Amino acid sequence: MNIGISNDIFKGNGSIAFNVRDSFNSNKRLVTTFGSDFTSDLELQYRVRQINLSLTYRFNQKQHRGKKGN
């Protein structure tokens, strides 16, 4: 499960975001192989948990104004 949150900052000229991929660290698989004289257990994790924090600032961002009617 992925979760994230973001918020506008600097009077709307920027944003900050925090995201977590595989928040419960549940993207794991267990593989067991049986042979005539062995047993092999293998735990696979395709993607590890990732935590991201990003800050975006928009330079020269102009305010959007509504169209003027005729």
Secondary structure, DSSP 8 states (H G I E B T S, - for coil): --EEEEEEEGGGTEEEEEEEESTT---EEEEEEE-SS-EEEEEEESS--EEEEEEEE-TT----------
